[in-house]
Amino acid sequence: MKEETKGLYLAVLLSILIIFVVNYFMPTQQMVDRNADSVSVAPEISFIEKSEPSTEAQPEKKTPAEIVKQETRIPVKTPSLNGSIRLKGARFDYLNLTKYKQTLEANSPDVELLAPAGSETPYFAELGWLSNDANLKLPNSETLWKVRGKELTPQAPLTFEWDNGQGLKFVRTVSVDEHYLFTITQTVENNTNNPVVLYPYGLVSRTYNPDSANRSAVVHEGISSVIDGDLEEFKYKDIKEDKPESFELSEGWAGFSDRYWFTAFIFNNGAENTLKFSNNGNETYQVDFRSTPLTIASGAAASTQVHFFAGAKEIKLLDRYTDEEHIQKLDLAVDFGWYYFLTKPFFYILTFLYGFIGNMGWAILLFAALLRLIMFPVANKSYESMTKMKKVQPKIMELQEKYKNNKMLLQQATMDLYRREKINPASGCLPLFIQIPVFFSLYKVLNISIEIRHAPFIGWIKDLSAPDPLTISTWSHIPLPGLIDIGVWPILMGLTMWIQQKLNPAPANKDQARMFALMPVIFTFMLGHFASGLVIYWTLSNVLSILQQRAIMRKYGVN
């Protein structure tokens, strides 16, 4: 292999290493701690009122369950959701995901998505109306609505009503499907003697505490949106106080995105909307919209409709919403990354194999085997070339000794030898270049797919999306630093990588040889803290490569 080719090979490996170091050891800290309660709006756009820092003791935070017991609420019950809507303000602020648990423990509570103000982690959405008439009474977060219906279910929508005492009646109908999609229709009846102009609006508010939890940078968490076909993403740190991001859109969606869950308002009724992402201080962030103004004639009524998604990022469900509800690119709520064209198909292949086998770990292994089968012809040529290079290694060493003082003649003589032996030194790097997008795509799938979250394999692997829990300190009872304390599967992966490396011809350059010798060790500790599903995939892929390469070496009589 030419020195230039070896250098390229090394550069690619080091690039992968650098990316992993940045992604893992420099995570952004993202979580939420929300404390804003009252919401006020201006005719231009809605906002959370800012409060000045206080030296007084802050009120003790309560659990969501404690708060909801003290308020008048309407239950929400679907096969996927459990919670309630606060009657005051008709606010969506208490939803749990019944299909997902917070931990692997048998008695683990359901995942909490929305939580009321006053709790440790408030997160809520509400809708309403804006007006340029300061004297006009409009429903707000303190409005006590009357409601028709006892609970919200897929079979029974709710109707909220409020009369402002000035001739306007506000009616809000809320329905929900069996999953996570709410449909909110707002109607205003004008019983005054004059036309009224109102602006529909909606907001989702949450507060982000950077010290609450670690988050890997490989998955976007923050504000996500599709605006007239284009994906727009903002990390929390990108939204500056008093510098909101504003957009105009007629179709799309916008909201807050977490690793596995997200909330969003969805716009597909053709109306023009002004969208704003803002940081309102006190670590409170908001996504809100103001829609096209409605002019309600005297004695008439006018309506507007918007969808609100609050749930899990189930890719097949999001695709179904895109097709059936005509929601533009809702699947992009899942952070597929640069290799979208590979990541999404990989997800569907894995879930198909899972449906066939019934275990996601075995599905990953079968997926690795299928990939090796597809790449078999390319890998065969590569391994044949590398085997031939290993076979002529003694001749290359003779040339190096003969032309040790003339690098130009050495290079020429080496290339002549390759031509005589019909060796293509560049072909040895081809599988690596093919593996890079495959590896990153699978890495993404294992990090973003909720279907893999808490999916068990065999033995001690109970969650393929988490690192191997059977670490060195676990079975040896020797306390070790986090970086060094790796599991059994990463060690197996490093061992197979080392065996595979021994089958390849050694680099002529001693510095490169030392660097390549360290790569299995470096990758062992780097991948030791990655999703165990990815490490299992890499291990089997290495084993299959070793078997294939050994078969070719025997064919050419190389030990």
BAGULO-865859 format. One record per residue (C-alpha): residue number from 1; residue in three letters; x, y, z. Coordinates in steps of 0.2 Angstrom, whole numbers, plus 5000, padded with zeros to 4 digits. Example, Ala and Ser with C-alpha at 12.3 -4.5 7.8 and 13.67 -1.06 7.14 Angstrom:
VOVO   num   residu      u      v      w
VOVO     1      ALA   5062   4978   5039
VOVO     2      SER   5068   4995   5036
END
This chain:
VOVO   num   residu      u      v      w
VOVO     1      MET   5000   5000   5000
VOVO     2      LYS   5007   5017   4995
VOVO     3      GLU   5012   5029   5009
VOVO     4      GLU   4999   5041   5003
VOVO     5      THR   4985   5028   5004
VOVO     6      LYS   4991   5023   5021
VOVO     7      GLY   4990   5041   5027
VOVO     8      LEU   4973   5043   5020
VOVO     9      TYR   4967   5027   5029
VOVO    10      LEU   4975   5033   5045
VOVO    11      ALA   4966   5050   5043
VOVO    12      VAL   4949   5042   5040
VOVO    13      LEU   4951   5032   5056
VOVO    14      LEU   4957   5047   5066
VOVO    15      SER   4942   5057   5059
VOVO    16      ILE   4930   5044   5066
VOVO    17      LEU   4939   5045   5082
VOVO    18      ILE   4938   5064   5084
VOVO    19      ILE   4920   5064   5079
VOVO    20      PHE   4916   5051   5093
VOVO    21      VAL   4927   5061   5106
VOVO    22      VAL   4917   5077   5102
VOVO    23      ASN   4900   5068   5102
VOVO    24      TYR   4903   5058   5118
VOVO    25      PHE   4915   5068   5129
VOVO    26      MET   4908   5085   5125
VOVO    27      PRO   4890   5083   5127
VOVO    28      THR   4878   5098   5129
VOVO    29      GLN   4868   5098   5145
VOVO    30      GLN   4850   5099   5142
VOVO    31      MET   4835   5096   5153
VOVO    32      VAL   4820   5106   5159
VOVO    33      ASP   4815   5115   5175
VOVO    34      ARG   4800   5125   5172
VOVO    35      ASN   4792   5138   5184
VOVO    36      ALA   4782   5150   5173
VOVO    37      ASP   4764   5150   5177
VOVO    38      SER   4754   5165   5171
VOVO    39      VAL   4754   5168   5152
VOVO    40      SER   4750   5185   5145
VOVO    41      VAL   4749   5190   5126
VOVO    42      ALA   4751   5205   5116
VOVO    43      PRO   4743   5208   5099
VOVO    44      GLU   4759   5205   5090
VOVO    45      ILE   4763   5189   5098
VOVO    46      SER   4761   5179   5114
VOVO    47      PHE   4775   5178   5127
VOVO    48      ILE   4778   5172   5145
VOVO    49      GLU   4780   5186   5157
VOVO    50      LYS   4797   5188   5164
VOVO    51      SER   4800   5190   5182
VOVO    52      GLU   4815   5199   5190
VOVO    53      PRO   4827   5189   5201
VOVO    54      SER   4821   5188   5219
VOVO    55      THR   4830   5186   5236
VOVO    56      GLU   4814   5179   5244
VOVO    57      ALA   4813   5160   5247
VOVO    58      GLN   4805   5151   5231
VOVO    59      PRO   4789   5141   5234
VOVO    60      GLU   4792   5123   5236
VOVO    61      LYS   4789   5113   5220
VOVO    62      LYS   4776   5100   5221
VOVO    63      THR   4774   5084   5211
VOVO    64      PRO   4762   5084   5196
VOVO    65      ALA   4751   5072   5204
VOVO    66      GLU   4749   5084   5220
VOVO    67      ILE   4745   5099   5209
VOVO    68      VAL   4732   5091   5198
VOVO    69      LYS   4723   5085   5214
VOVO    70      GLN   4720   5103   5219
VOVO    71      GLU   4713   5109   5203
VOVO    72      THR   4697   5106   5192
VOVO    73      ARG   4702   5095   5178
VOVO    74      ILE   4695   5085   5163
VOVO    75      PRO   4703   5068   5161
VOVO    76      VAL   4712   5062   5145
VOVO    77      LYS   4712   5044   5142
VOVO    78      THR   4718   5035   5126
VOVO    79      PRO   4727   5019   5123
VOVO    80      SER   4744   5029   5123
VOVO    81      LEU   4740   5044   5134
VOVO    82      ASN   4734   5047   5152
VOVO    83      GLY   4732   5064   5160
VOVO    84      SER   4721   5079   5161
VOVO    85      ILE   4717   5096   5154
VOVO    86      ARG   4716   5110   5167
VOVO    87      LEU   4699   5118   5166
VOVO    88      LYS   4707   5135   5171
VOVO    89      GLY   4714   5141   5154
VOVO    90      ALA   4710   5125   5145
VOVO    91      ARG   4728   5121   5146
VOVO    92      PHE   4737   5105   5140
VOVO    93      ASP   4749   5102   5155
VOVO    94      TYR   4747   5085   5161
VOVO    95      LEU   4751   5070   5150
VOVO    96      ASN   4759   5053   5153
VOVO    97      LEU   4764   5041   5140
VOVO    98      THR   4757   5024   5145
VOVO    99      LYS   4767   5013   5133
VOVO   100      TYR   4784   5019   5140
VOVO   101      LYS   4792   5018   5157
VOVO   102      GLN   4805   5029   5164
VOVO   103      THR   4817   5015   5169
VOVO   104      LEU   4819   4996   5167
VOVO   105      GLU   4812   4993   5184
VOVO   106      ALA   4796   4983   5185
VOVO   107      ASN   4787   4996   5195
VOVO   108      SER   4794   5011   5185
VOVO   109      PRO   4781   5025   5182
VOVO   110      ASP   4776   5030   5165
VOVO   111      VAL   4786   5043   5156
VOVO   112      GLU   4780   5061   5160
VOVO   113      LEU   4778   5072   5145
VOVO   114      LEU   4768   5087   5150
VOVO   115      ALA   4768   5094   5168
VOVO   116      PRO   4759   5108   5176
VOVO   117      ALA   4766   5125   5182
VOVO   118      GLY   4772   5124   5200
VOVO   119      SER   4780   5107   5198
VOVO   120      GLU   4798   5103   5196
VOVO   121      THR   4797   5101   5177
VOVO   122      PRO   4783   5111   5170
VOVO   123      TYR   4779   5109   5152
VOVO   124      PHE   4763   5115   5144
VOVO   125      ALA   4753   5121   5129
VOVO   126      GLU   4738   5132   5127
VOVO   127      LEU   4728   5142   5114
VOVO   128      GLY   4718   5158   5113
VOVO   129      TRP   4714   5174   5104
VOVO   130      LEU   4723   5191   5102
VOVO   131      SER   4715   5208   5098
VOVO   132      ASN   4721   5225   5095
VOVO   133      ASP   4706   5231   5105
VOVO   134      ALA   4713   5233   5123
VOVO   135      ASN   4696   5234   5130
VOVO   136      LEU   4690   5217   5123
VOVO   137      LYS   4690   5203   5135
VOVO   138      LEU   4698   5188   5129
VOVO   139      PRO   4701   5170   5137
VOVO   140      ASN   4718   5168   5145
VOVO   141      SER   4727   5156   5157
VOVO   142      GLU   4715   5162   5171
VOVO   143      THR   4699   5159   5162
VOVO   144      LEU   4687   5146   5169
VOVO   145      TRP   4679   5137   5155
VOVO   146      LYS   4663   5128   5155
VOVO   147      VAL   4665   5110   5148
VOVO   148      ARG   4653   5098   5140
VOVO   149      GLY   4659   5080   5142
VOVO   150      LYS   4666   5071   5157
VOVO   151      GLU   4683   5065   5149
VOVO   152      LEU   4692   5066   5133
VOVO   153      THR   4694   5049   5124
VOVO   154      PRO   4696   5045   5105
VOVO   155      GLN   4677   5041   5105
VOVO   156      ALA   4672   5057   5115
VOVO   157      PRO   4678   5074   5111
VOVO   158      LEU   4676   5089   5123
VOVO   159      THR   4668   5106   5120
VOVO   160      PHE   4674   5121   5131
VOVO   161      GLU   4664   5137   5131
VOVO   162      TRP   4666   5154   5138
VOVO   163      ASP   4656   5170   5136
VOVO   164      ASN   4666   5187   5138
VOVO   165      GLY   4650   5196   5144
VOVO   166      GLN   4653   5208   5129
VOVO   167      GLY   4643   5199   5116
VOVO   168      LEU   4657   5186   5111
VOVO   169      LYS   4655   5168   5114
VOVO   170      PHE   4671   5157   5113
VOVO   171      VAL   4669   5138   5109
VOVO   172      ARG   4684   5126   5109
VOVO   173      THR   4681   5108   5103
VOVO   174      VAL   4695   5096   5107
VOVO   175      SER   4697   5078   5100
VOVO   176      VAL   4711   5065   5101
VOVO   177      ASP   4715   5050   5091
VOVO   178      GLU   4721   5033   5099
VOVO   179      HIS   4739   5039   5099
VOVO   180      TYR   4746   5057   5101
VOVO   181      LEU   4737   5069   5089
VOVO   182      PHE   4725   5082   5096
VOVO   183      THR   4713   5092   5085
VOVO   184      ILE   4708   5109   5092
VOVO   185      THR   4694   5119   5083
VOVO   186      GLN   4691   5136   5090
VOVO   187      THR   4675   5145   5086
VOVO   188      VAL   4670   5163   5090
VOVO   189      GLU   4651   5169   5089
VOVO   190      ASN   4649   5187   5087
VOVO   191      ASN   4633   5193   5095
VOVO   192      THR   4638   5212   5095
VOVO   193      ASN   4632   5225   5083
VOVO   194      ASN   4650   5227   5075
VOVO   195      PRO   4662   5216   5066
VOVO   196      VAL   4677   5209   5077
VOVO   197      VAL   4694   5205   5071
VOVO   198      LEU   4704   5192   5081
VOVO   199      TYR   4720   5183   5079
VOVO   200      PRO   4721   5164   5084
VOVO   201      TYR   4737   5160   5093
VOVO   202      GLY   4745   5145   5102
VOVO   203      LEU   4760   5142   5112
VOVO   204      VAL   4771   5128   5120
VOVO   205      SER   4782   5133   5135
VOVO   206      ARG   4795   5125   5144
VOVO   207      THR   4810   5129   5155
VOVO   208      TYR   4827   5122   5152
VOVO   209      ASN   4840   5119   5166
VOVO   210      PRO   4857   5115   5159
VOVO   211      ASP   4863   5107   5175
VOVO   212      SER   4849   5094   5176
VOVO   213      ALA   4856   5080   5165
VOVO   214      ASN   4869   5075   5151
VOVO   215      ARG   4864   5074   5133
VOVO   216      SER   4874   5067   5119
VOVO   217      ALA   4877   5079   5105
VOVO   218      VAL   4873   5066   5092
VOVO   219      VAL   4854   5068   5094
VOVO   220      HIS   4846   5085   5092
VOVO   221      GLU   4836   5091   5107
VOVO   222      GLY   4829   5108   5107
VOVO   223      ILE   4817   5117   5095
VOVO   224      SER   4812   5108   5079
VOVO   225      SER   4801   5113   5065
VOVO   226      VAL   4797   5110   5046
VOVO   227      ILE   4793   5127   5038
VOVO   228      ASP   4786   5126   5021
VOVO   229      GLY   4796   5110   5017
VOVO   230      ASP   4813   5115   5026
VOVO   231      LEU   4819   5108   5042
VOVO   232      GLU   4824   5121   5055
VOVO   233      GLU   4832   5116   5071
VOVO   234      PHE   4839   5126   5086
VOVO   235      LYS   4847   5121   5101
VOVO   236      TYR   4842   5130   5117
VOVO   237      LYS   4858   5139   5118
VOVO   238      ASP   4855   5146   5101
VOVO   239      ILE   4840   5155   5106
VOVO   240      LYS   4845   5172   5114
VOVO   241      GLU   4835   5183   5126
VOVO   242      ASP   4827   5197   5117
VOVO   243      LYS   4832   5190   5100
VOVO   244      PRO   4818   5178   5095
VOVO   245      GLU   4819   5168   5079
VOVO   246      SER   4804   5172   5068
VOVO   247      PHE   4797   5164   5052
VOVO   248      GLU   4781   5165   5041
VOVO   249      LEU   4773   5148   5036
VOVO   250      SER   4758   5141   5028
VOVO   251      GLU   4762   5123   5031
VOVO   252      GLY   4772   5113   5042
VOVO   253      TRP   4775   5111   5061
VOVO   254      ALA   4785   5117   5076
VOVO   255      GLY   4788   5112   5094
VOVO   256      PHE   4801   5105   5106
VOVO   257      SER   4810   5089   5102
VOVO   258      ASP   4818   5077   5115
VOVO   259      ARG   4828   5062   5111
VOVO   260      TYR   4812   5051   5110
VOVO   261      TRP   4797   5063   5113
VOVO   262      PHE   4791   5079   5106
VOVO   263      THR   4777   5091   5106
VOVO   264      ALA   4772   5102   5091
VOVO   265      PHE   4758   5112   5083
VOVO   266      ILE   4754   5106   5066
VOVO   267      PHE   4748   5118   5052
VOVO   268      ASN   4740   5111   5037
VOVO   269      ASN   4724   5121   5034
VOVO   270      GLY   4732   5134   5022
VOVO   271      ALA   4732   5149   5034
VOVO   272      GLU   4747   5160   5035
VOVO   273      ASN   4755   5160   5052
VOVO   274      THR   4769   5170   5061
VOVO   275      LEU   4780   5158   5070
VOVO   276      LYS   4792   5163   5084
VOVO   277      PHE   4805   5154   5095
VOVO   278      SER   4810   5164   5110
VOVO   279      ASN   4820   5164   5126
VOVO   280      ASN   4810   5173   5139
VOVO   281      GLY   4822   5173   5153
VOVO   282      ASN   4823   5162   5168
VOVO   283      GLU   4828   5148   5157
VOVO   284      THR   4810   5148   5150
VOVO   285      TYR   4809   5144   5131
VOVO   286      GLN   4793   5146   5120
VOVO   287      VAL   4787   5141   5103
VOVO   288      ASP   4772   5151   5098
VOVO   289      PHE   4762   5156   5083
VOVO   290      ARG   4750   5169   5078
VOVO   291      SER   4738   5165   5063
VOVO   292      THR   4729   5175   5050
VOVO   293      PRO   4716   5187   5058
VOVO   294      LEU   4698   5182   5057
VOVO   295      THR   4685   5195   5054
VOVO   296      ILE   4669   5189   5062
VOVO   297      ALA   4654   5199   5056
VOVO   298      SER   4640   5204   5067
VOVO   299      GLY   4628   5190   5071
VOVO   300      ALA   4640   5177   5063
VOVO   301      ALA   4653   5165   5068
VOVO   302      ALA   4671   5160   5062
VOVO   303      SER   4682   5145   5066
VOVO   304      THR   4700   5140   5065
VOVO   305      GLN   4708   5123   5067
VOVO   306      VAL   4726   5117   5072
VOVO   307      HIS   4733   5100   5077
VOVO   308      PHE   4744   5097   5092
VOVO   309      PHE   4755   5082   5094
VOVO   310      ALA   4761   5077   5111
VOVO   311      GLY   4769   5060   5112
VOVO   312      ALA   4783   5048   5107
VOVO   313      LYS   4793   5048   5091
VOVO   314      GLU   4786   5032   5084
VOVO   315      ILE   4793   5033   5066
VOVO   316      LYS   4780   5022   5058
VOVO   317      LEU   4766   5032   5066
VOVO   318      LEU   4774   5048   5060
VOVO   319      ASP   4775   5042   5043
VOVO   320      ARG   4757   5037   5044
VOVO   321      TYR   4752   5054   5050
VOVO   322      THR   4762   5062   5035
VOVO   323      ASP   4752   5052   5023
VOVO   324      GLU   4735   5051   5031
VOVO   325      GLU   4734   5068   5039
VOVO   326      HIS   4744   5077   5025
VOVO   327      ILE   4757   5083   5038
VOVO   328      GLN   4773   5089   5029
VOVO   329      LYS   4788   5079   5034
VOVO   330      LEU   4783   5075   5051
VOVO   331      ASP   4796   5060   5051
VOVO   332      LEU   4810   5074   5052
VOVO   333      ALA   4805   5076   5070
VOVO   334      VAL   4816   5061   5072
VOVO   335      ASP   4835   5066   5070
VOVO   336      PHE   4840   5054   5056
VOVO   337      GLY   4856   5064   5053
VOVO   338      TRP   4866   5067   5037
VOVO   339      TYR   4863   5049   5031
VOVO   340      TYR   4845   5050   5030
VOVO   341      PHE   4844   5040   5014
VOVO   342      LEU   4852   5026   5024
VOVO   343      THR   4846   5028   5042
VOVO   344      LYS   4828   5027   5039
VOVO   345      PRO   4829   5012   5028
VOVO   346      PHE   4840   5004   5041
VOVO   347      PHE   4827   5007   5054
VOVO   348      TYR   4813   4999   5043
VOVO   349      ILE   4825   4984   5040
VOVO   350      LEU   4829   4982   5058
VOVO   351      THR   4810   4983   5063
VOVO   352      PHE   4806   4970   5050
VOVO   353      LEU   4819   4958   5056
VOVO   354      TYR   4813   4961   5074
VOVO   355      GLY   4795   4957   5069
VOVO   356      PHE   4802   4941   5061
VOVO   357      ILE   4814   4936   5075
VOVO   358      GLY   4806   4944   5090
VOVO   359      ASN   4822   4950   5098
VOVO   360      MET   4830   4966   5093
VOVO   361      GLY   4848   4960   5097
VOVO   362      TRP   4846   4945   5086
VOVO   363      ALA   4839   4957   5073
VOVO   364      ILE   4855   4968   5074
VOVO   365      LEU   4866   4952   5072
VOVO   366      LEU   4856   4946   5057
VOVO   367      PHE   4857   4964   5050
VOVO   368      ALA   4876   4964   5051
VOVO   369      ALA   4876   4947   5042
VOVO   370      LEU   4865   4953   5028
VOVO   371      LEU   4876   4969   5026
VOVO   372      ARG   4892   4958   5025
VOVO   373      LEU   4883   4947   5012
VOVO   374      ILE   4879   4962   5002
VOVO   375      MET   4897   4968   5003
VOVO   376      PHE   4904   4951   5000
VOVO   377      PRO   4911   4954   4982
VOVO   378      VAL   4919   4971   4987
VOVO   379      ALA   4926   4964   5003
VOVO   380      ASN   4933   4949   4993
VOVO   381      LYS   4943   4960   4981
VOVO   382      SER   4949   4970   4996
VOVO   383      TYR   4955   4955   5006
VOVO   384      GLU   4963   4947   4991
VOVO   385      SER   4973   4963   4988
VOVO   386      MET   4978   4964   5006
VOVO   387      THR   4982   4945   5006
VOVO   388      LYS   4993   4947   4991
VOVO   389      MET   5002   4962   4999
VOVO   390      LYS   5005   4952   5015
VOVO   391      LYS   5012   4938   5003
VOVO   392      VAL   5025   4950   4995
VOVO   393      GLN   5029   4958   5012
VOVO   394      PRO   5046   4950   5012
VOVO   395      LYS   5050   4957   4994
VOVO   396      ILE   5045   4974   5000
VOVO   397      MET   5056   4973   5015
VOVO   398      GLU   5070   4969   5003
VOVO   399      LEU   5067   4984   4992
VOVO   400      GLN   5066   4995   5007
VOVO   401      GLU   5083   4989   5012
VOVO   402      LYS   5090   4990   4994
VOVO   403      TYR   5083   5008   4991
VOVO   404      LYS   5084   5015   5009
VOVO   405      ASN   5093   5030   5004
VOVO   406      ASN   5082   5034   4988
VOVO   407      LYS   5064   5036   4992
VOVO   408      MET   5059   5039   4974
VOVO   409      LEU   5067   5023   4967
VOVO   410      LEU   5059   5014   4982
VOVO   411      GLN   5042   5020   4977
VOVO   412      GLN   5045   5016   4959
VOVO   413      ALA   5051   4998   4963
VOVO   414      THR   5037   4995   4975
VOVO   415      MET   5024   5000   4962
VOVO   416      ASP   5032   4989   4949
VOVO   417      LEU   5031   4975   4961
VOVO   418      TYR   5012   4978   4963
VOVO   419      ARG   5010   4978   4945
VOVO   420      ARG   5019   4962   4942
VOVO   421      GLU   5009   4954   4956
VOVO   422      LYS   4992   4962   4950
VOVO   423      ILE   4990   4971   4967
VOVO   424      ASN   4979   4986   4969
VOVO   425      PRO   4985   4994   4985
VOVO   426      ALA   4970   5006   4986
VOVO   427      SER   4957   4992   4986
VOVO   428      GLY   4961   4988   5004
VOVO   429      CYS   4953   5004   5009
VOVO   430      LEU   4937   5002   5000
VOVO   431      PRO   4927   4992   5013
VOVO   432      LEU   4932   5006   5026
VOVO   433      PHE   4924   5020   5015
VOVO   434      ILE   4909   5009   5013
VOVO   435      GLN   4908   5005   5031
VOVO   436      ILE   4909   5023   5037
VOVO   437      PRO   4891   5029   5031
VOVO   438      VAL   4884   5012   5036
VOVO   439      PHE   4892   5013   5054
VOVO   440      PHE   4886   5031   5057
VOVO   441      SER   4868   5027   5050
VOVO   442      LEU   4867   5012   5062
VOVO   443      TYR   4874   5022   5076
VOVO   444      LYS   4860   5035   5073
VOVO   445      VAL   4847   5022   5072
VOVO   446      LEU   4852   5015   5089
VOVO   447      ASN   4852   5032   5097
VOVO   448      ILE   4836   5039   5090
VOVO   449      SER   4824   5024   5088
VOVO   450      ILE   4812   5023   5102
VOVO   451      GLU   4808   5005   5096
VOVO   452      ILE   4826   5001   5102
VOVO   453      ARG   4824   5010   5119
VOVO   454      HIS   4824   4997   5133
VOVO   455      ALA   4825   4983   5120
VOVO   456      PRO   4833   4968   5128
VOVO   457      PHE   4845   4955   5120
VOVO   458      ILE   4852   4940   5130
VOVO   459      GLY   4861   4938   5146
VOVO   460      TRP   4865   4954   5155
VOVO   461      ILE   4860   4966   5140
VOVO   462      LYS   4843   4973   5145
VOVO   463      ASP   4844   4989   5135
VOVO   464      LEU   4852   4989   5118
VOVO   465      SER   4852   5008   5117
VOVO   466      ALA   4862   5009   5133
VOVO   467      PRO   4881   5004   5136
VOVO   468      ASP   4885   4987   5141
VOVO   469      PRO   4881   4987   5160
VOVO   470      LEU   4893   4972   5164
VOVO   471      THR   4908   4983   5166
VOVO   472      ILE   4926   4978   5173
VOVO   473      SER   4922   4986   5190
VOVO   474      THR   4905   4976   5191
VOVO   475      TRP   4913   4959   5190
VOVO   476      SER   4930   4963   5197
VOVO   477      HIS   4924   4974   5211
VOVO   478      ILE   4939   4986   5207
VOVO   479      PRO   4933   5004   5206
VOVO   480      LEU   4939   5012   5190
VOVO   481      PRO   4937   5029   5181
VOVO   482      GLY   4922   5030   5170
VOVO   483      LEU   4933   5030   5153
VOVO   484      ILE   4942   5014   5158
VOVO   485      ASP   4927   5005   5165
VOVO   486      ILE   4920   4996   5150
VOVO   487      GLY   4909   4981   5148
VOVO   488      VAL   4912   4963   5141
VOVO   489      TRP   4905   4967   5123
VOVO   490      PRO   4917   4981   5120
VOVO   491      ILE   4932   4970   5126
VOVO   492      LEU   4926   4957   5114
VOVO   493      MET   4924   4970   5100
VOVO   494      GLY   4942   4976   5103
VOVO   495      LEU   4949   4958   5103
VOVO   496      THR   4941   4955   5086
VOVO   497      MET   4947   4971   5079
VOVO   498      TRP   4965   4967   5085
VOVO   499      ILE   4964   4949   5077
VOVO   500      GLN   4958   4957   5061
VOVO   501      GLN   4972   4970   5061
VOVO   502      LYS   4985   4956   5063
VOVO   503      LEU   4978   4948   5047
VOVO   504      ASN   4983   4964   5037
VOVO   505      PRO   5000   4968   5031
VOVO   506      ALA   5009   4979   5043
VOVO   507      PRO   5013   4997   5038
VOVO   508      ALA   5031   5000   5032
VOVO   509      ASN   5032   5016   5042
VOVO   510      LYS   5035   5013   5060
VOVO   511      ASP   5026   5028   5067
VOVO   512      GLN   5010   5022   5057
VOVO   513      ALA   5013   5005   5063
VOVO   514      ARG   5012   5010   5081
VOVO   515      MET   4997   5021   5078
VOVO   516      PHE   4988   5006   5069
VOVO   517      ALA   4993   4995   5084
VOVO   518      LEU   4984   5007   5096
VOVO   519      MET   4968   5008   5086
VOVO   520      PRO   4960   4993   5093
VOVO   521      VAL   4963   4999   5111
VOVO   522      ILE   4957   5016   5107
VOVO   523      PHE   4941   5010   5099
VOVO   524      THR   4938   4998   5113
VOVO   525      PHE   4937   5011   5126
VOVO   526      MET   4928   5024   5115
VOVO   527      LEU   4914   5012   5110
VOVO   528      GLY   4914   5005   5128
VOVO   529      HIS   4902   5019   5132
VOVO   530      PHE   4891   5018   5116
VOVO   531      ALA   4875   5009   5114
VOVO   532      SER   4878   4990   5117
VOVO   533      GLY   4868   4986   5101
VOVO   534      LEU   4881   4995   5091
VOVO   535      VAL   4895   4986   5099
VOVO   536      ILE   4887   4970   5096
VOVO   537      TYR   4885   4974   5078
VOVO   538      TRP   4903   4979   5076
VOVO   539      THR   4909   4963   5085
VOVO   540      LEU   4899   4951   5073
VOVO   541      SER   4905   4961   5058
VOVO   542      ASN   4923   4959   5064
VOVO   543      VAL   4920   4941   5066
VOVO   544      LEU   4913   4938   5049
VOVO   545      SER   4927   4949   5041
VOVO   546      ILE   4940   4938   5050
VOVO   547      LEU   4932   4922   5043
VOVO   548      GLN   4931   4929   5026
VOVO   549      GLN   4949   4935   5026
VOVO   550      ARG   4956   4919   5033
VOVO   551      ALA   4947   4909   5020
VOVO   552      ILE   4956   4920   5006
VOVO   553      MET   4973   4919   5015
VOVO   554      ARG   4972   4900   5015
VOVO   555      LYS   4967   4901   4996
VOVO   556      TYR   4983   4910   4993
VOVO   557      GLY   4994   4900   5005
VOVO   558      VAL   4997   4914   5017
VOVO   559      ASN   4998   4911   5035
END
